[in-house]
Amino acid sequence: MVLMLESLTIQSFKNFEVLLIDQNEQNILGESLLLYKNKFCFKQVKTAIKGASNARNLGIEFAKGEILLFPDDDCEFHEKYLEEINLYFNSTEVDGIVTSTRDIEDGKAISMLMASATQEITRKNLLKTVIEAGIIIKSSKLNTILFNPNMGVGSPTSPYWSDEGPDFVLRLLEKGVKFNYCPQFYMYHPNPVKTYNQKTAIRSYRYGKGRGYFLKTHNYRFNVILFYLFIYVVGMCKGIVFLNKQMFTYFKEGFKGRYEGYFLSK
């Protein structure tokens, strides 16, 4: 979180507000936030409701600006990021965009399946162009649509820990909102799966379940879920070939989650 806040202090564009949605039960952020109170327009919003989707929805409720961003607390902006976004919205007839996310250490996209070219976002290319942290939308175009609290990281009541972003954007597209995918604009976000271990295997299962649930909920054709299952079959095979048990487990859990999310969810 500190890295995110630090990156905001160096922005060349200064006309922005920051809403920090604090879901911690204890005041663990404490005085560390006081350092930023006078550096930009800043408000901390405490809530007992858990989950990334609930946090984003609360941010929407409190936000005063026209252009809304939803970065994770471990993201970082380079100094021209907000300036570039503002210029793009001022010069383009678009309701929303999705920017790319790169690992700060190697500069690579955190998902190799993401598209590399600028394009209009559609139902067909949605899962290759939308990642939650990169979503930027005009508040006037929301049409009362919010993030689905039954999806997303940290939900205390749901096993579907991913794809709340694609779900959010798809429902907006269905209302006529226009989104462009703009990978030329990027923020930094650490790659969460640089190594295979028990933690990343659990993540693979939970995120896989969210992907399966998303595909089923939005009536994607059977061949789409087969494609995403096949990717994880290939990963399991690589784990076997390289005699890497943790790699095999990671992809096995991802396969299991996607299968259950699509075929077993209600």
N, C-alpha and C positions, 0 to 999 in steps of 0.2 A: 504493500500500500504506500509506503514512504517513497518508493521509486516513482510511483504514479504521481503523487503529489509534487515531488521534486521536478518531474518533467513538465508539470503545469506552470511552475514558477519561471521557466525559461521560454515560454511561448511568445512568439513575435506578435501574435494576435492577443489582445488583452481583454476584449469585451465578452467575457464569459462568466458563468456561475458554476460552482461545484456543489453538488449534493452528495454527501457521503452517507449512504444508508448503512447504519451500524446495527447489525443483528446479534452482536455479542451480549451475553447476559451480564457480564461484568464490564466495568469501564477499563478494559485492557488497553485501549488506544490512548487513554489518559492525556497527559500533557504533551505528547508528541504532536497532537493536532494543533496545539496553541501556536506552533511555529508558523502555521499557514493562515491563520485567521486574518492577518493583515496583508497578505501577499496577493490575494484575489478574493472575489466574492465567494464566500464559503459558508455552507450550512451543514451541520451534522444532524441527521434524523435518526433517532433511536427507535427501534421496533423489536417486539418479541416474536414477530412472525418470521419464520425461517424460509430460506429458499431464494435462489437467484431471481426467479421470475417475480416473486413477491417484492423483492428489493427494487427491481426495475419498475414495476408498476407503481410503487410508492414514489419513486423518483419522478415518474410521469406526473403524478398528482401534485407534487410540490414544485415542479419546474416552472419557471417564468419565461424562459426563452422560446424562440420559434424553432430552433434546430436542436434536436435532442440526440445525445450520444450515450452509449451504454457500455463503456469499457469495464473490464474486470479490474479488480484491485491490484493485480500483478502485471498490468499493462504499463507501457511507457510510451509517451509521445516524443518524437523528435521536434525540434524547436519550431518548425514551419508547419506542423500538422494542422493545427486549427486554422491558420491563415490559408492554407491550401483548400481546406474544406469550405471555408466561408467564401472564397473566391469562386469555387466551383458552383455552389448553390446560387450565387449572385449572377452567374453567367450562363446557367443552364436551366432549361425548363424541366425540372425533375422534382419529384416529391421526396425521394429518399435515395440513399446510396448504401452500398456495403463496401468497406475498405478491406484490405488484406492485413494479415498479421504475420510477422516474421520473428524468428528467434534472434535475439540480439547478438548472440555469440557467433552464429554462422550465417545469419542473414537469410536463411531459407524459410519458406512458408511452413507453418506448423502442421499443415495437412497437405500431403502430396497430391491429393485428389482435387484440390482447388484449381479452378481455371486460371489461366495466366493472362488472358486478354480481356480488355474492357468490353462489356456487353450489357444489353438490357436483361434484367432478371425475369425469367419466366418459370412456370411450373416445371418445365422440362429440365432446365439447367439449375434449378434452385439449390440442390444439394452440392453443387460444385461452385457455388458463388456466395453462399450465405454462411457466415459465422457470427455468433451472437455479439462478440466484442466489437465487431466492425460495423454494426448496424447504425445508420444515422438517418433520422426521419424528421420531416417538418411536423411540429405538434398539431398544426391545423389539419393535417391529413390523416390523423389517427382514427377518426370516425368512431370513437369510443372503443376501439379495439385495443386490448392489452395483451401482455404475455400470459400464456396459459399456466396457472400455478400448479397444474398437475404434471408439468414437465419442467425439467431443469435441475441443475446441481443444487444439492442441499435441501430438497423438498423433504419435509418430515413425514409426509403421508403418501408419497408416490415413489415407485421404483424406476421411473422414466427420467433419467438424469441427463438428457441431451435433447437437441433439436427443438428447443423452445424458440430459437431464433428462426429457423426455416418455417415453423408453424406460424409464428407471428407475421413474417413477411408474406407467406402464402395467403393468409386470411386478408391481408391488406391488398395484395394483388387482385384477389377476387372481388374487392370493392372498387377496383379501378385505379388504385394507387400505382404510380410508376416508380420503379426502382432500377438503378443502374449499378452494375458491379464495376468497381473502379480499383483494380489492384495497383495502379500507379500511386495511390495514396495508401500508406501503410503505417501501422503502429508496431511496436515491439511487444511480443508476448512469449514467455518461455515455453519451449516445447515440453509438454507434460509427459511424453513417452520417449525419453532418450535412452532409458534402460528398461528391461523387463524384470519385474519383481512382483511380489504379492500385491503391493499397492496398485500398480498399474494394471494388474489382472482384474482386480475388483472394479477399477475404473472402466476397463474394457467391457465388462459384463453390464454395468449400469448404463454406460453410454450406448452400448449395443441394444439394450432393451428400449432405450428411448428412440433409437433409429427405427427399430421394428415397429414400435407403437406409432410413430409418425407416419410411416408408410401405410400402415393399416388404416389409421384414422382418416387419412386423406385419399384413400382408395387408389393408391398407386398399383399399377398392374403387377401381376405375379412375377414377371420377368425382372422387375426392379429389385424385389427382395432377393431373388435368386442371384443377381449380380453382387449384392452386398454380402450375401452368404458365401459366395464363391471366393471373394477377396480373402475372407478369413480361412477358408479351406486352403488356399494357396499359402497363407501365413503359417498354418499348422504344418503343412508339408515342408516349408523352409525350416521350421523348428526341428523336424525329424531329420532332415538332411544335414543340418549343422549340429545335430546332437545337443540342441539348446532347449532344455526342458522348460525354462521360464518363458522363452519365446513361444513354444508350443502352447503353454498354459494361457498366455495372454490372448492368442488368437482363438483358442478353444472357448475361453470365457466370452469373448466377443461374439463368436458364432452362436453360442448358447443364448446370450442376451438378445441378439437380433431375432433368433428363431422364436423365443418366448414372447418377445414384444409384438411380433407380427401374428403368430399363430395362436398364442394362448391368452393374449390380453382381451379384456371384455370391451 
